[in-house]
Amino acid sequence: MNGVVKSVKQYARTFIPAMTREQYVALVMEQLGINDEMALAKVAVAMVQRFADKQKEGTEELVKQLENIVEQLKKS
């Protein structure tokens, strides 16, 4: 819980999330059985492809960001 705010005549609690959106999606994917290397790779490729199909521009920047993430994972 984060705090309390007043809304007209009532008070309401405010909450902060316990995990990020990305962490939640990872948890749901794991619960759905998408947790081996090949399945994760296929999901990542499908998501990048959907992004590329919608955006038409900016795909190169996305690929660079993904490459940076891969390099960071290799180092750790």
C-alpha positions as YAML, in Angstrom:
chain: A
units: angstrom
residues:
- id: 1
  name: MET
  ca: [0.00, 0.00, 0.00]
- id: 2
  name: ASN
  ca: [1.26, 3.44, -0.85]
- id: 3
  name: GLY
  ca: [-1.10, 5.82, 0.93]
- id: 4
  name: VAL
  ca: [-4.56, 7.28, 1.16]
- id: 5
  name: VAL
  ca: [-6.19, 9.95, -1.00]
- id: 6
  name: LYS
  ca: [-9.46, 11.79, -0.59]
- id: 7
  name: SER
  ca: [-11.95, 11.50, -3.43]
- id: 8
  name: VAL
  ca: [-14.87, 13.90, -2.93]
- id: 9
  name: LYS
  ca: [-16.27, 12.68, 0.41]
- id: 10
  name: GLN
  ca: [-14.53, 9.33, 0.62]
- id: 11
  name: TYR
  ca: [-11.01, 8.19, 1.22]
- id: 12
  name: ALA
  ca: [-9.38, 5.59, -0.98]
- id: 13
  name: ARG
  ca: [-6.22, 3.58, -0.57]
- id: 14
  name: THR
  ca: [-3.55, 3.86, -3.22]
- id: 15
  name: PHE
  ca: [-1.27, 0.98, -4.08]
- id: 16
  name: ILE
  ca: [2.06, 0.59, -5.81]
- id: 17
  name: PRO
  ca: [2.66, -2.46, -7.99]
- id: 18
  name: ALA
  ca: [4.66, -5.34, -6.54]
- id: 19
  name: MET
  ca: [6.24, -6.09, -9.93]
- id: 20
  name: THR
  ca: [6.74, -4.45, -13.28]
- id: 21
  name: ARG
  ca: [4.56, -5.17, -16.28]
- id: 22
  name: GLU
  ca: [7.43, -7.10, -17.84]
- id: 23
  name: GLN
  ca: [7.90, -9.21, -14.71]
- id: 24
  name: TYR
  ca: [4.18, -9.99, -14.67]
- id: 25
  name: VAL
  ca: [4.21, -11.06, -18.32]
- id: 26
  name: ALA
  ca: [7.22, -13.29, -17.63]
- id: 27
  name: LEU
  ca: [5.36, -14.88, -14.71]
- id: 28
  name: VAL
  ca: [2.25, -15.50, -16.82]
- id: 29
  name: MET
  ca: [4.32, -16.98, -19.64]
- id: 30
  name: GLU
  ca: [6.02, -19.31, -17.19]
- id: 31
  name: GLN
  ca: [2.65, -20.39, -15.79]
- id: 32
  name: LEU
  ca: [1.50, -21.11, -19.36]
- id: 33
  name: GLY
  ca: [4.48, -23.38, -19.86]
- id: 34
  name: ILE
  ca: [6.49, -21.00, -22.01]
- id: 35
  name: ASN
  ca: [9.72, -21.37, -20.09]
- id: 36
  name: ASP
  ca: [12.25, -23.26, -22.19]
- id: 37
  name: GLU
  ca: [14.87, -21.56, -24.33]
- id: 38
  name: MET
  ca: [13.31, -22.29, -27.70]
- id: 39
  name: ALA
  ca: [9.82, -21.21, -26.67]
- id: 40
  name: LEU
  ca: [11.15, -17.94, -25.22]
- id: 41
  name: ALA
  ca: [13.13, -17.27, -28.38]
- id: 42
  name: LYS
  ca: [10.07, -17.90, -30.56]
- id: 43
  name: VAL
  ca: [7.93, -15.57, -28.44]
- id: 44
  name: ALA
  ca: [10.60, -12.85, -28.61]
- id: 45
  name: VAL
  ca: [10.84, -13.19, -32.40]
- id: 46
  name: ALA
  ca: [7.05, -13.07, -32.74]
- id: 47
  name: MET
  ca: [6.83, -9.94, -30.60]
- id: 48
  name: VAL
  ca: [9.58, -8.17, -32.56]
- id: 49
  name: GLN
  ca: [7.89, -9.15, -35.83]
- id: 50
  name: ARG
  ca: [4.55, -7.73, -34.65]
- id: 51
  name: PHE
  ca: [6.30, -4.51, -33.64]
- id: 52
  name: ALA
  ca: [8.01, -4.31, -37.04]
- id: 53
  name: ASP
  ca: [4.74, -4.94, -38.87]
- id: 54
  name: LYS
  ca: [3.01, -2.13, -36.99]
- id: 55
  name: GLN
  ca: [5.79, 0.46, -36.85]
- id: 56
  name: LYS
  ca: [7.61, 0.23, -40.19]
- id: 57
  name: GLU
  ca: [10.14, 2.65, -38.65]
- id: 58
  name: GLY
  ca: [12.16, 2.31, -35.50]
- id: 59
  name: THR
  ca: [12.76, -1.40, -35.98]
- id: 60
  name: GLU
  ca: [16.51, -0.84, -36.33]
- id: 61
  name: GLU
  ca: [16.59, 0.89, -32.94]
- id: 62
  name: LEU
  ca: [14.66, -1.99, -31.39]
- id: 63
  name: VAL
  ca: [17.14, -4.49, -32.82]
- id: 64
  name: LYS
  ca: [20.04, -2.46, -31.38]
- id: 65
  name: GLN
  ca: [18.39, -2.43, -27.96]
- id: 66
  name: LEU
  ca: [17.84, -6.18, -28.13]
- id: 67
  name: GLU
  ca: [21.48, -6.71, -29.12]
- id: 68
  name: ASN
  ca: [22.57, -4.64, -26.10]
- id: 69
  name: ILE
  ca: [20.37, -6.76, -23.83]
- id: 70
  name: VAL
  ca: [21.85, -9.96, -25.26]
- id: 71
  name: GLU
  ca: [25.38, -8.66, -24.69]
- id: 72
  name: GLN
  ca: [24.54, -7.75, -21.08]
- id: 73
  name: LEU
  ca: [23.10, -11.24, -20.51]
- id: 74
  name: LYS
  ca: [26.24, -12.83, -21.95]
- id: 75
  name: LYS
  ca: [28.39, -10.87, -19.47]
- id: 76
  name: SER
  ca: [26.34, -11.85, -16.44]
...
